[in-house]
Amino acid sequence: MKLNVTGMHCEKCVERITKAMESDGIKGKVSLEENCVYLEDESKMDEMVELLDDLGFEASR
């Protein structure tokens, strides 16, 4: 499942999101080139949107 991310500008952003995902047990891949997160489990979508919001990013499907 692809989740578009607004506000991601550099590798540090990718690292912050990846670290937060890992600590919350969310599996997926962050793509700076595509400005998105690919989630392995669609049931984690709401949790991921909240996590991104907490980090200062905006998410959309």
C-alpha distance matrix in Angstrom:
0.0 3.8 6.6 10.0 12.9 16.5 19.4 18.3 21.4 22.1 21.5 22.9 20.0 17.6 19.8 20.0 16.3 16.0 19.1 18.1 14.8 17.1 19.7 17.5 16.1 12.4 11.1 9.1 10.4 11.8 12.9 16.0 16.6 13.6 13.7 10.1 8.2 5.5 5.1 6.7 7.3 6.0 9.7 9.8 8.3 12.0 13.3 11.3 12.5 15.9 16.0 15.4 18.0 20.3 20.1 21.0 17.9 16.3 12.7 11.5 8.8
3.8 0.0 3.8 6.5 9.6 13.1 16.1 15.1 18.0 19.1 18.9 20.4 17.4 15.3 18.0 18.3 14.7 14.9 18.3 17.4 14.7 17.3 20.0 18.1 17.3 13.5 12.4 9.6 9.6 9.8 10.2 12.9 13.4 10.1 10.1 6.7 5.9 4.6 6.4 9.2 10.4 9.0 12.4 11.6 9.3 12.6 13.9 11.1 11.6 15.2 15.2 13.7 16.3 19.0 18.3 18.7 15.3 13.6 10.2 9.1 6.8
6.6 3.8 0.0 3.8 6.4 10.0 13.0 12.6 15.9 17.4 17.7 18.7 15.3 13.8 16.7 16.2 12.7 13.8 17.0 15.6 13.4 16.6 18.8 16.8 16.8 13.1 12.9 10.5 10.4 9.5 10.2 12.2 13.4 10.2 8.7 5.4 5.2 6.3 7.6 11.1 11.7 10.0 12.6 11.0 8.1 10.5 11.8 8.8 8.4 12.1 12.3 10.4 12.7 15.6 15.1 15.1 11.7 9.9 6.4 5.9 5.0
10.0 6.5 3.8 0.0 3.8 6.8 10.1 10.0 13.2 15.2 16.2 17.4 13.9 13.1 16.4 16.0 12.9 14.7 17.9 16.7 15.2 18.6 20.6 19.1 19.6 16.0 15.8 13.0 12.0 10.0 9.6 10.4 11.3 8.1 6.1 4.2 6.5 8.8 10.9 14.5 15.4 13.8 16.2 14.5 11.4 13.1 14.4 11.1 9.9 13.4 13.4 10.6 12.5 15.6 14.6 13.9 10.1 8.2 5.5 5.1 5.9
12.9 9.6 6.4 3.8 0.0 3.8 6.6 6.7 10.2 12.4 13.7 14.3 10.7 10.6 13.9 13.1 10.4 12.9 15.8 14.6 13.9 17.4 19.1 17.9 19.0 15.8 16.1 13.5 12.2 9.4 9.3 9.1 11.0 8.8 5.3 4.9 7.0 10.4 12.4 16.2 17.1 15.9 17.8 15.3 12.5 13.6 14.1 10.6 9.2 12.0 11.5 8.1 10.0 12.9 11.3 10.4 6.6 5.6 4.7 6.7 8.9
16.5 13.1 10.0 6.8 3.8 0.0 3.8 5.8 8.7 11.9 14.1 14.4 10.9 12.0 15.3 14.2 12.3 15.3 17.8 16.6 16.6 20.1 21.4 20.5 22.0 19.1 19.6 17.2 15.6 12.3 11.8 10.4 12.1 10.4 6.9 8.1 10.7 14.2 16.2 20.0 20.8 19.4 21.1 18.6 15.7 16.1 16.7 13.5 11.4 13.6 13.3 9.5 10.2 13.2 11.5 9.3 5.8 5.0 6.3 8.3 11.3
19.4 16.1 13.0 10.1 6.6 3.8 0.0 3.8 6.1 9.4 12.1 11.8 8.6 10.7 13.6 12.4 11.5 14.8 16.8 15.9 16.8 20.0 21.0 20.7 22.6 20.0 20.7 18.4 16.6 13.0 12.6 10.3 12.5 12.0 8.4 10.3 12.6 16.3 18.3 22.0 23.0 22.1 23.5 20.6 18.1 18.3 18.2 15.0 13.3 14.7 13.7 9.9 10.5 12.6 10.1 7.7 5.3 6.8 9.2 11.8 14.9
18.3 15.1 12.6 10.0 6.7 5.8 3.8 0.0 3.8 6.3 8.5 8.8 5.6 7.3 10.5 10.1 9.3 12.0 14.4 14.2 14.9 17.7 19.3 19.4 20.9 18.4 18.6 16.1 13.8 10.0 9.4 6.9 9.7 10.0 6.5 8.7 10.6 14.3 16.6 20.1 21.7 21.3 23.0 20.0 18.0 18.8 18.2 14.7 13.9 15.5 13.7 10.2 12.0 13.5 10.4 9.4 7.0 9.0 10.4 13.1 15.6
21.4 18.0 15.9 13.2 10.2 8.7 6.1 3.8 0.0 3.8 7.3 8.2 6.5 8.4 11.3 11.6 11.9 14.1 16.3 16.8 17.8 20.2 21.7 22.4 23.8 21.4 21.4 18.7 15.9 12.2 10.8 7.3 9.5 11.0 8.4 11.4 13.6 17.1 19.7 23.0 24.9 24.8 26.6 23.6 21.7 22.6 21.9 18.4 17.7 19.2 17.2 13.8 15.4 16.6 13.2 12.1 10.4 12.5 14.1 16.5 18.9
22.1 19.1 17.4 15.2 12.4 11.9 9.4 6.3 3.8 0.0 3.8 5.4 5.4 6.7 9.0 10.3 11.2 12.7 14.6 15.9 17.0 18.8 20.5 21.7 22.9 20.9 20.5 18.0 15.0 11.4 10.3 7.0 9.5 11.9 10.0 12.5 14.1 17.2 19.8 22.8 25.0 25.4 27.3 24.1 22.7 23.9 22.7 19.2 19.3 20.5 18.0 15.1 17.2 17.8 14.2 13.9 12.7 15.2 16.5 19.0 21.0
21.5 18.9 17.7 16.2 13.7 14.1 12.1 8.5 7.3 3.8 0.0 3.8 5.3 4.9 6.1 8.6 9.9 10.3 12.1 14.2 15.1 16.3 18.2 19.9 20.7 19.0 18.4 16.1 13.0 10.0 9.5 7.2 10.1 12.7 11.3 12.9 13.5 16.3 18.5 21.1 23.6 24.5 26.4 23.1 22.3 23.8 22.2 18.7 19.5 20.7 17.7 15.4 18.1 18.2 14.6 15.3 14.2 16.9 17.6 20.3 21.9
22.9 20.4 18.7 17.4 14.3 14.4 11.8 8.8 8.2 5.4 3.8 0.0 3.8 5.4 5.0 6.2 8.6 9.7 10.4 12.3 14.1 15.3 16.5 18.4 19.8 18.6 18.7 17.0 14.5 11.5 12.1 10.1 13.4 15.4 13.3 14.5 14.7 17.8 19.4 22.1 24.1 25.1 26.4 22.9 22.2 23.2 21.2 18.0 18.8 19.3 16.1 14.1 16.4 15.9 12.1 13.2 13.0 16.3 17.6 20.7 22.8
20.0 17.4 15.3 13.9 10.7 10.9 8.6 5.6 6.5 5.4 5.3 3.8 0.0 3.8 5.4 5.2 6.2 8.5 9.9 10.7 12.3 14.3 15.6 16.7 18.3 16.6 16.9 15.1 12.9 9.5 10.3 8.4 12.0 13.2 10.4 11.5 11.9 15.2 16.9 19.9 21.6 22.2 23.5 20.0 19.0 19.8 18.1 14.8 15.2 15.9 13.0 10.6 13.0 13.0 9.3 10.1 9.3 12.5 13.8 17.0 19.2
17.6 15.3 13.8 13.1 10.6 12.0 10.7 7.3 8.4 6.7 4.9 5.4 3.8 0.0 3.8 5.5 5.3 6.0 8.5 10.0 10.5 12.2 14.2 15.4 16.3 14.3 14.0 11.9 9.3 6.2 7.4 6.6 10.4 11.6 9.5 9.8 9.5 12.4 14.2 16.9 19.0 20.0 21.6 18.3 17.6 19.0 17.3 13.8 15.0 16.2 13.2 11.1 14.3 14.5 11.2 12.6 11.1 13.7 14.0 16.8 18.3
19.8 18.0 16.7 16.4 13.9 15.3 13.6 10.5 11.3 9.0 6.1 5.0 5.4 3.8 0.0 3.8 5.5 5.1 6.0 8.5 9.8 10.5 12.2 14.2 15.2 14.1 14.0 12.8 10.8 8.7 10.6 10.2 13.8 15.2 13.3 13.2 12.2 14.7 15.8 18.0 20.0 21.5 22.6 19.1 19.1 20.4 18.0 15.0 16.6 17.2 13.7 12.5 15.6 14.9 11.6 13.8 13.3 16.3 16.7 19.8 21.3
20.0 18.3 16.2 16.0 13.1 14.2 12.4 10.1 11.6 10.3 8.6 6.2 5.2 5.5 3.8 0.0 3.8 5.5 5.3 6.2 8.6 10.1 10.7 12.4 14.3 13.4 14.3 13.6 12.4 10.1 12.5 12.0 15.8 16.6 13.9 13.7 12.6 15.4 16.0 18.5 19.9 20.9 21.6 17.9 17.8 18.3 15.8 13.1 14.4 14.3 10.7 9.8 12.5 11.3 8.1 10.7 10.9 14.1 15.0 18.5 20.5
16.3 14.7 12.7 12.9 10.4 12.3 11.5 9.3 11.9 11.2 9.9 8.6 6.2 5.3 5.5 3.8 0.0 3.8 5.5 5.2 6.1 8.6 10.0 10.6 12.2 10.5 11.4 10.5 9.6 7.5 10.4 10.7 14.4 14.4 11.8 10.7 9.1 12.0 12.4 15.1 16.3 17.2 18.0 14.4 14.1 15.0 12.7 9.6 11.2 11.7 8.3 7.3 10.7 10.3 7.6 10.2 9.4 12.0 12.1 15.3 17.0
16.0 14.9 13.8 14.7 12.9 15.3 14.8 12.0 14.1 12.7 10.3 9.7 8.5 6.0 5.1 5.5 3.8 0.0 3.8 5.5 5.1 6.2 8.7 9.9 10.4 9.1 9.1 8.4 7.6 6.7 10.1 11.3 14.8 15.0 13.2 11.7 9.4 11.2 11.4 13.4 15.2 16.8 17.8 14.3 14.8 16.3 13.8 11.0 13.4 14.2 10.7 10.5 14.0 13.6 11.2 14.0 13.0 15.3 14.7 17.6 18.6
19.1 18.3 17.0 17.9 15.8 17.8 16.8 14.4 16.3 14.6 12.1 10.4 9.9 8.5 6.0 5.3 5.5 3.8 0.0 3.8 5.4 5.2 6.2 8.7 9.9 9.9 10.8 11.2 11.1 10.5 13.8 14.6 18.2 18.7 16.6 15.3 13.0 14.7 14.3 15.9 17.2 19.1 19.4 15.7 16.7 17.7 14.6 12.4 15.0 14.8 11.0 11.7 14.8 13.3 11.2 14.5 14.5 17.2 17.1 20.2 21.5
18.1 17.4 15.6 16.7 14.6 16.6 15.9 14.2 16.8 15.9 14.2 12.3 10.7 10.0 8.5 6.2 5.2 5.5 3.8 0.0 3.8 5.5 5.2 6.2 8.6 8.5 10.6 11.4 12.0 11.3 14.8 15.7 19.4 19.2 16.6 15.0 12.5 14.5 13.5 15.4 15.9 17.3 17.1 13.3 14.2 14.5 11.3 9.6 12.0 11.3 7.5 8.9 11.7 10.0 8.7 12.3 12.5 15.0 14.9 18.2 19.7
14.8 14.7 13.4 15.2 13.9 16.6 16.8 14.9 17.8 17.0 15.1 14.1 12.3 10.5 9.8 8.6 6.1 5.1 5.4 3.8 0.0 3.8 5.5 5.2 6.1 4.9 6.9 7.9 9.3 9.6 13.4 15.2 18.5 17.8 15.7 13.4 10.3 11.5 10.0 11.7 12.2 13.9 13.9 10.3 11.6 12.7 9.6 7.7 10.9 11.1 7.9 9.3 12.6 11.9 11.0 14.2 13.5 15.2 14.2 16.8 17.6
17.1 17.3 16.6 18.6 17.4 20.1 20.0 17.7 20.2 18.8 16.3 15.3 14.3 12.2 10.5 10.1 8.6 6.2 5.2 5.5 3.8 0.0 3.8 5.4 5.0 5.8 7.0 9.0 10.5 11.5 15.3 17.2 20.4 20.2 18.5 16.3 13.0 13.6 12.0 12.6 13.4 15.9 15.8 12.5 14.5 15.8 12.5 11.2 14.6 14.5 11.3 13.0 16.2 15.0 14.0 17.4 17.0 18.9 17.9 20.5 21.0
19.7 20.0 18.8 20.6 19.1 21.4 21.0 19.3 21.7 20.5 18.2 16.5 15.6 14.2 12.2 10.7 10.0 8.7 6.2 5.2 5.5 3.8 0.0 3.8 5.6 7.7 10.0 12.4 14.0 14.6 18.3 19.9 23.3 23.1 21.0 18.8 15.7 16.7 14.8 15.5 15.6 17.7 16.9 13.5 15.7 16.0 12.4 11.9 15.1 14.0 10.8 13.2 15.8 13.8 13.4 17.1 17.4 19.5 19.0 21.8 22.8
17.5 18.1 16.8 19.1 17.9 20.5 20.7 19.4 22.4 21.7 19.9 18.4 16.7 15.4 14.2 12.4 10.6 9.9 8.7 6.2 5.2 5.4 3.8 0.0 3.8 5.6 8.9 11.5 13.9 14.7 18.4 20.3 23.6 22.7 20.5 17.9 14.7 15.4 12.9 13.7 13.0 14.7 13.5 10.1 12.5 12.6 8.9 9.1 12.4 11.3 8.8 11.8 14.1 12.6 13.1 16.6 16.6 18.0 17.1 19.6 20.4
16.1 17.3 16.8 19.6 19.0 22.0 22.6 20.9 23.8 22.9 20.7 19.8 18.3 16.3 15.2 14.3 12.2 10.4 9.9 8.6 6.1 5.0 5.6 3.8 0.0 3.8 6.3 9.7 12.6 14.3 18.1 20.5 23.5 22.6 21.0 18.0 14.4 14.2 11.4 11.2 10.8 13.3 12.3 9.4 12.4 13.5 10.3 10.3 14.1 13.8 11.5 14.1 16.9 15.9 16.1 19.4 18.9 20.0 18.5 20.5 20.6
12.4 13.5 13.1 16.0 15.8 19.1 20.0 18.4 21.4 20.9 19.0 18.6 16.6 14.3 14.1 13.4 10.5 9.1 9.9 8.5 4.9 5.8 7.7 5.6 3.8 0.0 3.8 6.6 9.7 11.4 15.1 17.7 20.5 19.2 17.7 14.6 10.9 10.5 7.7 8.1 7.9 10.2 10.0 6.9 9.4 11.1 8.5 7.6 11.4 12.1 10.0 12.0 15.1 14.9 14.9 17.8 16.6 17.3 15.3 17.1 17.0
11.1 12.4 12.9 15.8 16.1 19.6 20.7 18.6 21.4 20.5 18.4 18.7 16.9 14.0 14.0 14.3 11.4 9.1 10.8 10.6 6.9 7.0 10.0 8.9 6.3 3.8 0.0 3.8 7.2 10.0 13.4 16.5 18.8 17.7 16.9 13.7 10.0 8.7 6.2 5.7 7.2 10.2 11.1 8.8 10.9 13.5 11.6 10.0 13.6 15.0 13.0 14.1 17.5 17.8 17.1 19.8 18.2 18.8 16.5 17.9 17.2
9.1 9.6 10.5 13.0 13.5 17.2 18.4 16.1 18.7 18.0 16.1 17.0 15.1 11.9 12.8 13.6 10.5 8.4 11.2 11.4 7.9 9.0 12.4 11.5 9.7 6.6 3.8 0.0 3.8 6.8 9.9 13.3 15.3 14.1 13.6 10.5 6.8 5.3 4.3 5.3 8.0 10.2 12.2 10.0 10.8 14.0 12.7 10.1 13.1 15.3 13.3 13.4 17.0 17.8 16.7 18.9 16.7 17.1 14.7 15.9 15.1
10.4 9.6 10.4 12.0 12.2 15.6 16.6 13.8 15.9 15.0 13.0 14.5 12.9 9.3 10.8 12.4 9.6 7.6 11.1 12.0 9.3 10.5 14.0 13.9 12.6 9.7 7.2 3.8 0.0 3.8 6.4 9.9 11.8 11.1 11.0 8.5 5.7 5.1 6.7 8.3 11.4 13.1 15.5 13.2 13.2 16.2 15.1 11.9 14.3 16.7 14.4 13.6 17.3 18.3 16.5 18.3 15.8 16.6 14.5 15.9 15.4
11.8 9.8 9.5 10.0 9.4 12.3 13.0 10.0 12.2 11.4 10.0 11.5 9.5 6.2 8.7 10.1 7.5 6.7 10.5 11.3 9.6 11.5 14.6 14.7 14.3 11.4 10.0 6.8 3.8 0.0 3.8 6.5 9.1 8.8 7.9 6.1 4.4 6.4 8.7 11.4 14.0 14.9 17.2 14.5 13.8 16.3 15.2 11.6 13.3 15.6 13.2 11.6 15.2 16.3 14.0 15.4 12.8 13.9 12.4 14.2 14.5
12.9 10.2 10.2 9.6 9.3 11.8 12.6 9.4 10.8 10.3 9.5 12.1 10.3 7.4 10.6 12.5 10.4 10.1 13.8 14.8 13.4 15.3 18.3 18.4 18.1 15.1 13.4 9.9 6.4 3.8 0.0 3.8 5.4 5.4 5.7 5.4 6.0 7.8 11.1 13.7 16.5 17.1 19.8 17.5 16.2 18.8 18.3 14.5 15.5 18.2 16.2 13.8 17.1 18.7 16.2 16.8 13.9 14.6 13.3 14.5 14.7
16.0 12.9 12.2 10.4 9.1 10.4 10.3 6.9 7.3 7.0 7.2 10.1 8.4 6.6 10.2 12.0 10.7 11.3 14.6 15.7 15.2 17.2 19.9 20.3 20.5 17.7 16.5 13.3 9.9 6.5 3.8 0.0 3.8 5.5 4.8 6.8 8.7 11.2 14.4 17.3 19.9 20.2 22.7 20.1 18.6 20.6 20.1 16.3 16.7 19.1 17.0 14.1 17.0 18.5 15.5 15.6 12.8 14.0 13.6 15.2 16.1
16.6 13.4 13.4 11.3 11.0 12.1 12.5 9.7 9.5 9.5 10.1 13.4 12.0 10.4 13.8 15.8 14.4 14.8 18.2 19.4 18.5 20.4 23.3 23.6 23.5 20.5 18.8 15.3 11.8 9.1 5.4 3.8 0.0 3.8 5.7 8.1 10.6 12.4 16.0 18.7 21.5 21.6 24.5 22.3 20.5 22.9 22.8 19.0 19.2 22.0 20.2 17.3 20.0 21.9 19.0 18.7 15.7 16.2 15.5 16.3 16.7
13.6 10.1 10.2 8.1 8.8 10.4 12.0 10.0 11.0 11.9 12.7 15.4 13.2 11.6 15.2 16.6 14.4 15.0 18.7 19.2 17.8 20.2 23.1 22.7 22.6 19.2 17.7 14.1 11.1 8.8 5.4 5.5 3.8 0.0 3.8 5.5 8.5 10.1 13.8 16.7 19.1 18.8 21.8 20.0 17.8 20.2 20.7 17.0 16.9 20.0 18.8 15.9 18.5 20.9 18.5 18.1 14.6 14.3 13.0 13.1 13.1
13.7 10.1 8.7 6.1 5.3 6.9 8.4 6.5 8.4 10.0 11.3 13.3 10.4 9.5 13.3 13.9 11.8 13.2 16.6 16.6 15.7 18.5 21.0 20.5 21.0 17.7 16.9 13.6 11.0 7.9 5.7 4.8 5.7 3.8 0.0 3.8 7.3 10.1 13.3 16.7 18.7 18.1 20.7 18.4 16.1 18.0 18.2 14.5 14.0 16.9 15.7 12.4 14.9 17.3 14.9 14.3 10.8 10.7 9.9 10.8 11.9
10.1 6.7 5.4 4.2 4.9 8.1 10.3 8.7 11.4 12.5 12.9 14.5 11.5 9.8 13.2 13.7 10.7 11.7 15.3 15.0 13.4 16.3 18.8 17.9 18.0 14.6 13.7 10.5 8.5 6.1 5.4 6.8 8.1 5.5 3.8 0.0 3.8 6.6 9.6 13.1 14.9 14.3 17.0 14.8 12.6 14.9 15.2 11.5 11.5 14.7 13.7 11.0 13.8 16.2 14.4 14.4 10.9 10.4 8.4 9.2 9.5
8.2 5.9 5.2 6.5 7.0 10.7 12.6 10.6 13.6 14.1 13.5 14.7 11.9 9.5 12.2 12.6 9.1 9.4 13.0 12.5 10.3 13.0 15.7 14.7 14.4 10.9 10.0 6.8 5.7 4.4 6.0 8.7 10.6 8.5 7.3 3.8 0.0 3.8 6.2 9.7 11.6 11.6 14.1 11.7 10.2 12.9 12.7 9.1 10.2 13.3 11.9 10.1 13.4 15.4 13.9 14.8 11.7 11.5 9.1 10.3 10.2
5.5 4.6 6.3 8.8 10.4 14.2 16.3 14.3 17.1 17.2 16.3 17.8 15.2 12.4 14.7 15.4 12.0 11.2 14.7 14.5 11.5 13.6 16.7 15.4 14.2 10.5 8.7 5.3 5.1 6.4 7.8 11.2 12.4 10.1 10.1 6.6 3.8 0.0 3.8 6.7 9.1 9.5 12.6 11.0 10.0 13.5 13.5 10.4 12.2 15.3 14.2 13.1 16.4 18.3 17.2 18.4 15.3 14.8 11.9 12.1 10.8
5.1 6.4 7.6 10.9 12.4 16.2 18.3 16.6 19.7 19.8 18.5 19.4 16.9 14.2 15.8 16.0 12.4 11.4 14.3 13.5 10.0 12.0 14.8 12.9 11.4 7.7 6.2 4.3 6.7 8.7 11.1 14.4 16.0 13.8 13.3 9.6 6.2 3.8 0.0 3.8 5.5 6.5 9.2 7.6 7.6 11.2 11.0 8.6 11.1 13.9 13.0 12.9 16.1 17.7 17.2 18.8 16.2 15.7 12.6 13.0 11.6
6.7 9.2 11.1 14.5 16.2 20.0 22.0 20.1 23.0 22.8 21.1 22.1 19.9 16.9 18.0 18.5 15.1 13.4 15.9 15.4 11.7 12.6 15.5 13.7 11.2 8.1 5.7 5.3 8.3 11.4 13.7 17.3 18.7 16.7 16.7 13.1 9.7 6.7 3.8 0.0 3.8 6.6 9.1 8.5 9.7 13.3 12.9 11.4 14.3 16.7 15.7 16.2 19.4 20.7 20.3 22.3 19.8 19.4 16.3 16.5 14.6
7.3 10.4 11.7 15.4 17.1 20.8 23.0 21.7 24.9 25.0 23.6 24.1 21.6 19.0 20.0 19.9 16.3 15.2 17.2 15.9 12.2 13.4 15.6 13.0 10.8 7.9 7.2 8.0 11.4 14.0 16.5 19.9 21.5 19.1 18.7 14.9 11.6 9.1 5.5 3.8 0.0 3.8 5.4 5.8 7.6 10.9 10.8 10.4 13.2 15.3 15.0 16.1 18.8 20.0 20.4 22.4 20.1 19.4 16.2 16.2 14.3
6.0 9.0 10.0 13.8 15.9 19.4 22.1 21.3 24.8 25.4 24.5 25.1 22.2 20.0 21.5 20.9 17.2 16.8 19.1 17.3 13.9 15.9 17.7 14.7 13.3 10.2 10.2 10.2 13.1 14.9 17.1 20.2 21.6 18.8 18.1 14.3 11.6 9.5 6.5 6.6 3.8 0.0 3.8 5.3 5.4 8.8 10.0 9.7 11.5 14.0 14.6 15.4 17.6 19.4 20.1 21.6 19.1 17.7 14.2 13.6 11.4
9.7 12.4 12.6 16.2 17.8 21.1 23.5 23.0 26.6 27.3 26.4 26.4 23.5 21.6 22.6 21.6 18.0 17.8 19.4 17.1 13.9 15.8 16.9 13.5 12.3 10.0 11.1 12.2 15.5 17.2 19.8 22.7 24.5 21.8 20.7 17.0 14.1 12.6 9.2 9.1 5.4 3.8 0.0 3.8 5.5 7.4 8.3 9.5 11.4 13.0 14.0 15.6 17.4 18.7 20.0 21.8 19.9 18.5 15.4 15.2 13.6
9.8 11.6 11.0 14.5 15.3 18.6 20.6 20.0 23.6 24.1 23.1 22.9 20.0 18.3 19.1 17.9 14.4 14.3 15.7 13.3 10.3 12.5 13.5 10.1 9.4 6.9 8.8 10.0 13.2 14.5 17.5 20.1 22.3 20.0 18.4 14.8 11.7 11.0 7.6 8.5 5.8 5.3 3.8 0.0 3.8 5.7 5.2 6.1 8.7 10.1 10.4 12.2 14.3 15.3 16.4 18.4 16.7 15.9 13.2 13.8 13.1
8.3 9.3 8.1 11.4 12.5 15.7 18.1 18.0 21.7 22.7 22.3 22.2 19.0 17.6 19.1 17.8 14.1 14.8 16.7 14.2 11.6 14.5 15.7 12.5 12.4 9.4 10.9 10.8 13.2 13.8 16.2 18.6 20.5 17.8 16.1 12.6 10.2 10.0 7.6 9.7 7.6 5.4 5.5 3.8 0.0 3.8 5.5 5.1 6.2 8.7 9.8 10.6 12.4 14.3 15.4 16.7 14.5 13.0 9.9 10.1 9.4
12.0 12.6 10.5 13.1 13.6 16.1 18.3 18.8 22.6 23.9 23.8 23.2 19.8 19.0 20.4 18.3 15.0 16.3 17.7 14.5 12.7 15.8 16.0 12.6 13.5 11.1 13.5 14.0 16.2 16.3 18.8 20.6 22.9 20.2 18.0 14.9 12.9 13.5 11.2 13.3 10.9 8.8 7.4 5.7 3.8 0.0 3.8 5.4 5.1 6.3 8.6 10.0 10.6 12.4 14.4 15.5 14.0 12.4 10.0 10.6 10.9
13.3 13.9 11.8 14.4 14.1 16.7 18.2 18.2 21.9 22.7 22.2 21.2 18.1 17.3 18.0 15.8 12.7 13.8 14.6 11.3 9.6 12.5 12.4 8.9 10.3 8.5 11.6 12.7 15.1 15.2 18.3 20.1 22.8 20.7 18.2 15.2 12.7 13.5 11.0 12.9 10.8 10.0 8.3 5.2 5.5 3.8 0.0 3.8 5.5 5.2 6.2 8.7 9.9 10.6 12.5 14.4 13.5 13.0 11.2 12.9 13.6
11.3 11.1 8.8 11.1 10.6 13.5 15.0 14.7 18.4 19.2 18.7 18.0 14.8 13.8 15.0 13.1 9.6 11.0 12.4 9.6 7.7 11.2 11.9 9.1 10.3 7.6 10.0 10.1 11.9 11.6 14.5 16.3 19.0 17.0 14.5 11.5 9.1 10.4 8.6 11.4 10.4 9.7 9.5 6.1 5.1 5.4 3.8 0.0 3.8 5.4 4.9 6.1 8.5 9.7 10.5 12.4 10.8 10.5 8.6 10.6 11.5
12.5 11.6 8.4 9.9 9.2 11.4 13.3 13.9 17.7 19.3 19.5 18.8 15.2 15.0 16.6 14.4 11.2 13.4 15.0 12.0 10.9 14.6 15.1 12.4 14.1 11.4 13.6 13.1 14.3 13.3 15.5 16.7 19.2 16.9 14.0 11.5 10.2 12.2 11.1 14.3 13.2 11.5 11.4 8.7 6.2 5.1 5.5 3.8 0.0 3.8 5.5 5.2 6.2 8.7 10.0 10.7 8.9 7.6 5.8 8.0 9.7
15.9 15.2 12.1 13.4 12.0 13.6 14.7 15.5 19.2 20.5 20.7 19.3 15.9 16.2 17.2 14.3 11.7 14.2 14.8 11.3 11.1 14.5 14.0 11.3 13.8 12.1 15.0 15.3 16.7 15.6 18.2 19.1 22.0 20.0 16.9 14.7 13.3 15.3 13.9 16.7 15.3 14.0 13.0 10.1 8.7 6.3 5.2 5.4 3.8 0.0 3.8 5.5 5.0 6.2 8.7 9.9 9.5 9.2 8.8 11.3 13.4
16.0 15.2 12.3 13.4 11.5 13.3 13.7 13.7 17.2 18.0 17.7 16.1 13.0 13.2 13.7 10.7 8.3 10.7 11.0 7.5 7.9 11.3 10.8 8.8 11.5 10.0 13.0 13.3 14.4 13.2 16.2 17.0 20.2 18.8 15.7 13.7 11.9 14.2 13.0 15.7 15.0 14.6 14.0 10.4 9.8 8.6 6.2 4.9 5.5 3.8 0.0 3.8 5.4 5.1 6.3 8.8 8.7 9.8 9.6 12.8 14.8
15.4 13.7 10.4 10.6 8.1 9.5 9.9 10.2 13.8 15.1 15.4 14.1 10.6 11.1 12.5 9.8 7.3 10.5 11.7 8.9 9.3 13.0 13.2 11.8 14.1 12.0 14.1 13.4 13.6 11.6 13.8 14.1 17.3 15.9 12.4 11.0 10.1 13.1 12.9 16.2 16.1 15.4 15.6 12.2 10.6 10.0 8.7 6.1 5.2 5.5 3.8 0.0 3.8 5.4 5.0 6.3 5.1 6.4 6.8 10.4 13.0
18.0 16.3 12.7 12.5 10.0 10.2 10.5 12.0 15.4 17.2 18.1 16.4 13.0 14.3 15.6 12.5 10.7 14.0 14.8 11.7 12.6 16.2 15.8 14.1 16.9 15.1 17.5 17.0 17.3 15.2 17.1 17.0 20.0 18.5 14.9 13.8 13.4 16.4 16.1 19.4 18.8 17.6 17.4 14.3 12.4 10.6 9.9 8.5 6.2 5.0 5.4 3.8 0.0 3.8 5.3 5.1 5.2 5.8 7.5 10.9 14.0
20.3 19.0 15.6 15.6 12.9 13.2 12.6 13.5 16.6 17.8 18.2 15.9 13.0 14.5 14.9 11.3 10.3 13.6 13.3 10.0 11.9 15.0 13.8 12.6 15.9 14.9 17.8 17.8 18.3 16.3 18.7 18.5 21.9 20.9 17.3 16.2 15.4 18.3 17.7 20.7 20.0 19.4 18.7 15.3 14.3 12.4 10.6 9.7 8.7 6.2 5.1 5.4 3.8 0.0 3.8 5.5 7.5 9.4 11.1 14.6 17.5
20.1 18.3 15.1 14.6 11.3 11.5 10.1 10.4 13.2 14.2 14.6 12.1 9.3 11.2 11.6 8.1 7.6 11.2 11.2 8.7 11.0 14.0 13.4 13.1 16.1 14.9 17.1 16.7 16.5 14.0 16.2 15.5 19.0 18.5 14.9 14.4 13.9 17.2 17.2 20.3 20.4 20.1 20.0 16.4 15.4 14.4 12.5 10.5 10.0 8.7 6.3 5.0 5.3 3.8 0.0 3.8 5.8 9.0 11.0 14.8 17.7
21.0 18.7 15.1 13.9 10.4 9.3 7.7 9.4 12.1 13.9 15.3 13.2 10.1 12.6 13.8 10.7 10.2 14.0 14.5 12.3 14.2 17.4 17.1 16.6 19.4 17.8 19.8 18.9 18.3 15.4 16.8 15.6 18.7 18.1 14.3 14.4 14.8 18.4 18.8 22.3 22.4 21.6 21.8 18.4 16.7 15.5 14.4 12.4 10.7 9.9 8.8 6.3 5.1 5.5 3.8 0.0 3.8 6.9 10.0 13.6 17.0
17.9 15.3 11.7 10.1 6.6 5.8 5.3 7.0 10.4 12.7 14.2 13.0 9.3 11.1 13.3 10.9 9.4 13.0 14.5 12.5 13.5 17.0 17.4 16.6 18.9 16.6 18.2 16.7 15.8 12.8 13.9 12.8 15.7 14.6 10.8 10.9 11.7 15.3 16.2 19.8 20.1 19.1 19.9 16.7 14.5 14.0 13.5 10.8 8.9 9.5 8.7 5.1 5.2 7.5 5.8 3.8 0.0 3.8 6.7 10.3 13.6
16.3 13.6 9.9 8.2 5.6 5.0 6.8 9.0 12.5 15.2 16.9 16.3 12.5 13.7 16.3 14.1 12.0 15.3 17.2 15.0 15.2 18.9 19.5 18.0 20.0 17.3 18.8 17.1 16.6 13.9 14.6 14.0 16.2 14.3 10.7 10.4 11.5 14.8 15.7 19.4 19.4 17.7 18.5 15.9 13.0 12.4 13.0 10.5 7.6 9.2 9.8 6.4 5.8 9.4 9.0 6.9 3.8 0.0 3.8 6.9 10.6
12.7 10.2 6.4 5.5 4.7 6.3 9.2 10.4 14.1 16.5 17.6 17.6 13.8 14.0 16.7 15.0 12.1 14.7 17.1 14.9 14.2 17.9 19.0 17.1 18.5 15.3 16.5 14.7 14.5 12.4 13.3 13.6 15.5 13.0 9.9 8.4 9.1 11.9 12.6 16.3 16.2 14.2 15.4 13.2 9.9 10.0 11.2 8.6 5.8 8.8 9.6 6.8 7.5 11.1 11.0 10.0 6.7 3.8 0.0 3.8 7.0
11.5 9.1 5.9 5.1 6.7 8.3 11.8 13.1 16.5 19.0 20.3 20.7 17.0 16.8 19.8 18.5 15.3 17.6 20.2 18.2 16.8 20.5 21.8 19.6 20.5 17.1 17.9 15.9 15.9 14.2 14.5 15.2 16.3 13.1 10.8 9.2 10.3 12.1 13.0 16.5 16.2 13.6 15.2 13.8 10.1 10.6 12.9 10.6 8.0 11.3 12.8 10.4 10.9 14.6 14.8 13.6 10.3 6.9 3.8 0.0 3.8
8.8 6.8 5.0 5.9 8.9 11.3 14.9 15.6 18.9 21.0 21.9 22.8 19.2 18.3 21.3 20.5 17.0 18.6 21.5 19.7 17.6 21.0 22.8 20.4 20.6 17.0 17.2 15.1 15.4 14.5 14.7 16.1 16.7 13.1 11.9 9.5 10.2 10.8 11.6 14.6 14.3 11.4 13.6 13.1 9.4 10.9 13.6 11.5 9.7 13.4 14.8 13.0 14.0 17.5 17.7 17.0 13.6 10.6 7.0 3.8 0.0
